[in-house]
Structure formats: C-alpha cells, structure tokens
Amino acid sequence: MQPEDSPAELAAIGLRIRHRDSDVWMEQPCAALKRLCCTVYEQRPVRCRKFQCQQLTRLAAGEIDEGDALVRIADTRRLADRVRHLLAQSGYREDGAPLQEQFDRLTSTRIDPELEPELAEIRQHLEAAMRELKLSLARNFLPPPGTGSVA
C-alpha cells in the first residue's frame, strides 16, 4: 500500500486488505483480477497505477509490436500453468496464495529420493519450471533493477 491509498476505500471496492501493527497491504493474488482484467481499474491502488511492465514500456517505445507482447504474455502464462500443474502433482492443494509462496511452502519440506523417487522427479521438474518462470518474469515483465520503477 502506498501512503496515498485509502485502505477503507480499497476494501469497499472488494480488495482484501490486511493489517498487522502499522503495516497495511493487499492480499495476493488480487481479488480484482478476473479473467486477466482488473475489475477496479479506475479505482486501482497507486502502486498499480504507477507500475509499467516491460512489455508496455517496450510497446510504447516501439521496440516490440502488440503481437510480440502477446506471445511473451502467453508463453509466461503457460509457464505459470506448468508450475501450478507440478505443484498439484506434488500434492499441494491450491489455496489462492501467490505461486512463489506455494512453491516455498512445498519445497520447505524435504523428500527422500530413495523413498519417493516419483515425487523427487516431480520436485526437480517443479524447481526447473519455477526457475524458468521467474526468469521470464524478470526478463519480460518486471522493471529492470535500478530503474526506480514501482514493482
């Protein structure tokens, strides 16, 4: 949350706001994101208003065209779907938490490859898929380090 945001107003439009001591934040994944569209776009939080993903920045600069951006978006969504699938194969039950948090929870429990070879193989695929997803997000969506952009 940014100082300009009103937690009460954001909660009133359906965003899940959490408080702990003096910290206030929006629960993720965002409750306003439905079918890849923001349902509160005109009233979205300041952080969302300021954020420009690399695809939008490159498109505006004429470095890529809309088709290129859509391909990168689709490819990255497929990577995220692969991570979700492997999480499920590993026995993780979808709970709405961000993928990184789900991954961290699952991988915090060690497995013995000798006792559970199938699960160990799935875990290896999951770890590789998560690395690939994070790399794609960093390369294609998140602002480059040191740019001062809100991320």
Secondary structure, DSSP 8 states (H G I E B T S, - for coil): --TT--HHHHHHTT--EEEETTEEEE-SS-TTEETTEETTGGG--HHHHH---HHHHHHHTTSS-HHHHHHHHHHHHHHHHHHHHHHHHTT----S--HHHHHHHHHTS---TTT-HHHHHHHHHHHHHHHHHHHHHHHHTS--TTS----
